[in-house]
Amino acid sequence: MNFDIKNHTVPALDVAELATLGLGQMAYVKPLESDEVARLFPQAPKLQPGMRLFALLSASGEPILLTDNHETAVANAWAHDLTTVSLH
């Protein structure tokens, strides 16, 4: 077989472009423990240790919502026309 392979270089995104990718369009739900809440939500009151919570975060990682229910986080994203994506 004869393959005619051409290497096309696609310009890489710079850091500023990458940081704005998906803003206002995508969000993700991050499971976390109550011990981690203060880092993402500094204004949150002190919570009982060991609680399983879910944070809805913008594409850039900015916190939007904190809840104890995954479905509530997803519903809030949908209510604000945000597509939720998975973290791997």
C-alpha positions, 0 to 999 in steps of 0.5 A: 500500500502507498499512503500519502501522509502529509504532516499539517502543523496546527498552531497550538493554543496559547495559555490565554486562549486555552484559559478561555476555551469553553467559558460561558458554555461548559462547566464540570461537576467536581466531587469533593470532601468538605475539608476541600471546600475552603480552597474553592469557596473561601466564603463558605462556612466551616463544614462538618469534616468528611461530608461528600459534596459536589462543586459546579465549576466553570470551564476555567475552574471558577466555582459556581455552586456547592451542593451535597447532590450531584443531580442538583449541580447538573440541573443548575448547569442546565438551568444556566445553559451550560454543557456539563463535561466529564473530568478524567 
